[in-house]
Amino acid sequence: MAEPVTICVVSSGRADYGLIRPILDALRADPRTVGQLLLTGTHADDRFGSEADGRLLADALVPMPLDGDDAAAAARGAAAVLTGVVEALERLKPDAVLIVGDRYEILAVAQAAMLLRLPLIHLGGGDVTEGAIDEGIRHAVSKLAQVHLVTHAEAARRLRQLGEEDWRIHTVGNPSLDSLSAAAAMPDAALEGLLGRPLGADNLLVCFHPVTLLPDGGRAEFDALLAALGELPASTHLWITRPNADPGHEGLTAHLTDWAAGRSNASVHATLGAAYLPLMARCRAVVGNSSSGLTEAPSLGIPTVNVGVRQQGRLAGETVFHCVGEAAAIRAALARAMAADLAGAINPYGDGKTVPRILSVLTSLPERDTLMHKRFIDIEVAGG
């Protein structure tokens, strides 16, 4: 594409903002590129937490109304995102759109780009999360995308298995890892200022989201997690983020609020924002079912107790301790995690040098017609 190339980077909530922010910064700093920021999903809904600096940096904000806590409400919200993003992209007129991952509202963004004939750059394709509807959404977005930025070699292999052309697939790593050194170096006083209270003698980071393929939405797993956490000594401070906006979030959030009431060692946050990674670096472990425990915590040498089925099938390194969603199993996994020697552990999601690789891809994109005309590459099966 002719320079400067304009890339519209999309974030749909707190979970992906840390991934796209370093990419946006690099695009805006390079004279060969123009970086636009489009916020949608839960960024306009304070119930789930947003990034204040994101709102200041945004070129467009497309709300996603959620009028309930069920699948139908999510579908109506995604429909509103489709309409709003089409209008925003028509105004912004980018050369390409960059999106992350697997959320249902991100599928609406991908559909908008497809209908507007805008090349779609997808970060995070080829991963596996068998316990959530995200699994199918991620693969669907990959088939709509023209360029793939994947975080590890297994993901690249799966995209080839989906029929994607090899030249479209770039193994770059996880961009949030590029920010970890600065995050870990934040002084305790600055971090405590962001948190609004001092760190504990021991600290745990707890993140649990609805499990959208379970009939109860993950409620039994969440009950077991809280039961296990409730047995920890009062000297262990629990830093807990509220569930995301998947169907079933209201019940989990209400239960968490009731459970945390009166517990002086529990702090519940809609989002931890800029404090999230610095806090992770100070914690004994990450506990729950968030992907950050698998993809980011290993680079800090922090163990993760991955509870239940939400992340089932996702690539995990030796810092991750899997357990079923039962209180006894969670307690046992937490004990193993805290006693583990993780010196020399490697993060399979990258080396902290991802953003320069991504910038190299984005500054050497083929012309639009070349990108838009995709071929399906059949896999030759021996003896077939």
C-alpha positions in Angstrom: 0.0 0.0 0.0 1.1 3.6 -0.6 2.5 5.5 2.3 1.4 6.7 4.7 -1.0 3.7 5.4 -3.9 4.4 7.7 -4.7 1.6 10.1 -7.8 1.7 12.3 -7.1 -0.2 15.4 -10.2 -1.5 17.3 -10.6 -2.3 21.0 -13.8 -3.7 22.4 -13.0 -3.6 26.1 -10.5 -3.8 28.9 -9.2 -7.3 27.9 -7.8 -6.2 24.5 -6.8 -2.6 25.2 -3.4 -3.6 26.6 -2.8 -5.6 23.4 -3.6 -2.8 21.0 -2.3 0.2 22.9 1.4 -0.4 22.1 0.5 -1.1 18.4 -1.4 2.2 18.3 1.5 4.1 19.8 3.9 2.6 17.3 1.6 3.5 14.4 1.2 7.1 15.5 5.0 7.5 16.0 6.0 6.2 12.6 5.9 8.6 9.7 4.9 5.7 7.3 1.7 5.0 9.2 -1.4 6.8 10.6 -3.0 5.1 13.6 -6.7 5.5 14.3 -8.4 4.2 17.4 -12.0 3.0 17.4 -13.5 2.0 20.8 -16.6 -0.2 21.0 -18.0 -3.0 23.1 -17.9 -2.2 26.8 -15.7 0.9 26.6 -18.8 3.2 26.9 -20.3 1.1 29.8 -18.8 1.9 33.2 -20.2 -1.3 34.7 -17.3 -3.2 33.0 -14.6 -0.6 33.3 -12.9 1.2 30.4 -9.5 2.8 29.9 -9.7 6.5 30.5 -6.7 7.3 28.2 -8.4 5.2 25.5 -11.4 7.5 25.5 -9.1 10.5 25.2 -7.1 8.9 22.3 -10.2 7.6 20.4 -11.1 8.8 17.0 -14.5 7.1 17.3 -16.6 5.6 20.1 -19.3 3.1 19.2 -21.5 2.1 22.2 -22.8 -1.4 22.6 -26.1 -1.3 24.5 -26.7 -4.3 26.8 -30.3 -4.3 27.9 -30.1 -7.7 29.7 -27.8 -10.5 30.7 -28.7 -13.2 28.3 -27.7 -14.3 24.8 -30.4 -12.3 23.1 -29.2 -9.1 24.7 -25.7 -9.9 23.5 -27.0 -10.4 20.0 -28.9 -7.1 20.0 -25.8 -5.4 21.3 -23.6 -6.9 18.6 -26.2 -5.7 16.0 -25.8 -2.2 17.3 -22.0 -2.5 17.0 -22.3 -3.5 13.4 -24.4 -0.5 12.5 -22.2 1.9 14.5 -18.9 0.6 13.2 -20.0 0.8 9.6 -20.8 4.5 10.1 -17.6 5.1 11.9 -15.4 3.4 9.3 -17.2 5.3 6.5 -16.2 8.5 8.3 -12.6 7.5 9.2 -11.8 6.0 5.8 -8.8 3.8 6.9 -6.8 1.6 4.5 -7.2 -1.4 6.8 -8.7 -2.4 10.1 -6.9 -4.2 12.9 -8.8 -6.2 15.5 -8.0 -8.6 18.3 -9.3 -12.0 19.1 -12.7 -13.6 19.7 -15.4 -11.5 21.3 -18.9 -11.6 19.8 -18.8 -7.8 19.2 -15.5 -8.2 17.4 -17.3 -10.5 14.9 -19.6 -7.6 14.2 -16.6 -5.4 13.5 -15.1 -8.0 11.2 -18.4 -8.1 9.3 -18.5 -4.3 9.0 -14.9 -4.4 7.5 -15.9 -7.2 5.1 -19.0 -5.3 3.8 -17.0 -2.1 3.3 -14.3 -4.1 1.5 -11.6 -3.0 4.0 -8.7 -5.4 4.5 -8.9 -7.0 8.0 -5.8 -7.6 10.1 -6.5 -10.2 12.8 -4.3 -10.5 15.9 -4.7 -13.7 17.9 -6.2 -16.1 15.4 -5.5 -19.9 15.6 -5.7 -20.1 19.4 -8.0 -22.6 21.1 -10.5 -22.0 24.0 -12.9 -25.0 24.0 -15.0 -23.8 26.9 -16.4 -20.6 25.4 -18.3 -19.4 22.3 -15.1 -17.4 21.7 -13.6 -20.5 20.0 -16.0 -20.4 17.0 -15.9 -16.6 16.8 -12.1 -16.6 16.6 -12.0 -19.0 13.8 -14.8 -17.2 11.9 -12.9 -13.9 12.2 -9.8 -15.7 10.8 -11.7 -16.7 7.7 -12.9 -13.1 7.2 -9.4 -11.7 7.7 -6.8 -10.9 5.0 -3.7 -10.7 7.3 -3.0 -12.8 10.4 -0.8 -11.7 13.3 -0.4 -14.8 15.4 1.2 -15.3 18.8 2.8 -18.7 18.4 3.7 -21.3 15.9 0.9 -23.7 16.7 -1.6 -20.9 15.9 0.0 -20.4 12.6 -0.3 -24.1 11.8 -4.0 -24.1 12.6 -4.6 -21.2 10.3 -2.9 -23.2 7.5 -5.2 -26.0 8.4 -8.1 -23.6 7.9 -7.0 -23.1 4.3 -5.2 -19.7 4.8 -2.3 -18.8 2.5 1.1 -19.0 4.1 2.1 -15.4 3.0 -0.8 -13.9 5.0 0.3 -15.5 8.3 2.9 -13.7 10.5 4.1 -15.2 13.8 4.8 -12.1 15.9 4.1 -12.9 19.6 1.8 -11.2 22.1 2.2 -7.3 22.0 1.3 -6.8 25.6 4.6 -8.5 26.6 6.4 -5.5 25.1 5.1 -3.4 28.0 6.0 -5.8 30.9 9.4 -4.4 31.8 8.1 -0.9 32.3 5.1 -2.3 34.2 7.2 -4.3 36.6 9.4 -1.3 37.3 6.5 0.9 38.5 7.3 2.0 42.1 5.1 0.5 44.8 4.0 3.9 45.9 2.8 4.8 42.3 1.0 1.4 42.0 -0.7 1.8 45.4 -1.8 5.3 44.3 -3.6 3.7 41.3 -5.1 0.9 43.4 -6.3 3.3 46.1 -4.9 1.1 49.0 -1.7 -0.5 50.0 -0.5 -3.9 48.8 -0.8 -6.8 51.1 1.9 -8.9 52.7 0.9 -11.5 50.1 -1.2 -10.7 47.0 -3.2 -12.7 44.5 -4.7 -11.5 41.3 -8.2 -13.1 40.7 -9.9 -12.9 37.3 -13.0 -15.1 36.5 -15.3 -14.7 33.5 -18.5 -16.4 32.5 -18.0 -19.8 30.9 -20.4 -19.5 28.0 -20.6 -23.1 26.9 -21.5 -24.4 30.4 -25.3 -24.6 31.2 -24.8 -22.6 34.4 -22.4 -20.1 32.8 -19.6 -21.2 35.1 -21.5 -20.4 38.4 -20.4 -23.7 40.0 -16.8 -23.1 39.1 -17.0 -19.6 40.5 -18.6 -20.8 43.8 -15.7 -23.3 44.2 -13.1 -20.6 43.5 -14.6 -18.2 46.1 -14.8 -21.1 48.6 -11.1 -21.8 48.1 -10.1 -18.2 48.3 -12.2 -17.8 51.5 -9.9 -20.2 53.3 -6.7 -18.2 52.7 -5.2 -16.2 55.6 -6.3 -12.6 56.0 -2.7 -11.6 55.2 -3.3 -12.6 51.6 -4.9 -9.7 49.8 -7.2 -10.6 46.9 -7.3 -8.2 44.0 -10.4 -9.2 42.0 -11.6 -7.9 38.7 -15.3 -8.2 37.9 -16.5 -10.6 35.2 -16.6 -9.4 31.6 -19.7 -8.7 29.6 -20.5 -12.2 28.5 -24.0 -13.6 29.1 -24.2 -14.6 32.8 -22.1 -11.7 34.1 -24.8 -10.2 36.3 -25.2 -13.2 38.4 -21.5 -13.7 38.9 -21.0 -10.0 39.7 -23.8 -10.0 42.3 -22.4 -13.1 43.9 -18.9 -11.6 44.0 -20.2 -8.4 45.5 -22.0 -10.2 48.3 -19.0 -12.5 49.0 -16.5 -9.7 49.2 -18.6 -7.5 51.5 -17.0 -7.2 54.9 -13.8 -9.0 53.8 -11.0 -6.5 54.5 -8.5 -8.6 52.4 -10.7 -8.4 49.2 -10.7 -5.5 46.7 -13.1 -5.7 43.7 -12.5 -3.6 40.6 -14.4 -3.1 37.4 -11.0 -2.8 35.8 -7.5 -2.3 37.0 -6.4 -0.5 33.9 -2.8 0.7 34.1 -2.4 -1.0 37.4 -3.1 -4.5 36.0 0.3 -5.6 34.8 2.3 -3.8 37.6 0.0 -5.5 40.1 0.5 -8.9 38.5 4.2 -8.5 38.9 3.8 -8.2 42.7 1.4 -11.1 43.1 2.2 -14.6 44.3 -0.1 -16.0 41.6 -2.9 -15.3 39.1 -6.1 -17.3 39.8 -9.2 -17.8 37.7 -9.9 -18.4 34.0 -8.5 -15.3 32.2 -6.2 -15.7 29.3 -3.8 -13.2 30.8 -2.7 -15.8 33.3 -1.5 -18.0 30.4 -0.2 -15.4 28.0 1.3 -12.6 30.2 2.0 -13.9 33.7 4.7 -16.4 32.5 7.0 -13.5 31.4 6.9 -12.2 34.9 7.7 -15.5 36.4 4.3 -15.6 38.1 2.4 -18.9 38.4 -1.2 -19.2 37.2 -3.9 -21.4 38.6 -6.2 -21.9 35.6 -9.7 -23.0 36.9 -12.2 -25.0 34.9 -12.8 -25.3 31.2 -12.9 -21.8 29.8 -9.3 -21.9 28.6 -9.3 -25.6 27.7 -7.1 -26.4 24.8 -5.1 -23.1 24.9 -1.3 -23.3 24.7 0.1 -23.1 28.2 3.7 -23.1 29.5 5.1 -24.7 32.7 4.0 -21.7 34.9 0.3 -22.7 34.4 -1.3 -25.2 36.8 -4.6 -26.5 35.6 -7.4 -27.7 37.9 -11.1 -28.6 37.7 -13.6 -26.2 39.2 -13.8 -27.7 42.6 -12.6 -26.1 45.8 -10.3 -28.9 46.9 -8.7 -29.0 43.5 -8.2 -25.2 43.4 -6.6 -25.3 46.9 -4.2 -28.0 45.8 -3.3 -26.3 42.6 -2.7 -23.0 44.4 -0.4 -24.8 46.9 1.6 -26.4 44.0 1.8 -23.1 42.2 3.1 -21.1 45.2 5.7 -23.8 45.9 7.0 -24.2 42.4 10.4 -23.1 41.2 9.8 -21.2 38.0 13.3 -19.9 37.4 14.1 -20.1 33.7 10.5 -20.7 32.7 9.8 -19.6 29.1 6.7 -17.8 27.9 5.4 -19.6 24.7 3.6 -16.4 23.6 6.7 -14.3 22.8 9.9 -12.5 23.8 8.7 -8.9 24.4 9.7 -7.8 20.9 6.4 -8.1 19.1 5.5 -4.6 18.2 8.4 -4.0 15.9 7.5 -7.2 14.0 3.9 -6.0 13.7 5.0 -2.6 12.5 7.2 -4.3 9.8 4.1 -6.2 8.6 1.9 -3.2 8.6 4.3 -1.1 6.6 4.7 -3.7 3.9 1.1 -4.6 3.1 0.3 -5.5 -0.5 -2.2 -3.4 -2.4 -5.8 -3.8 -1.5 -6.8 -5.9 -4.5 -4.1 -8.4 -3.7 -5.2 -8.6 -0.1 -8.9 -8.9 -0.8 -8.7 -11.8 -3.2 -8.2 -14.9 -1.0 -7.5 -18.5 -2.1 -8.3 -21.5 0.0 -5.3 -23.8 0.3 -6.3 -27.4 0.4 -4.2 -29.7 2.6 -2.8 -32.7 0.9 -3.6 -35.8 3.0 -1.3 -38.8 2.5 -3.2 -41.7 0.8 -6.2 -39.4 0.2 
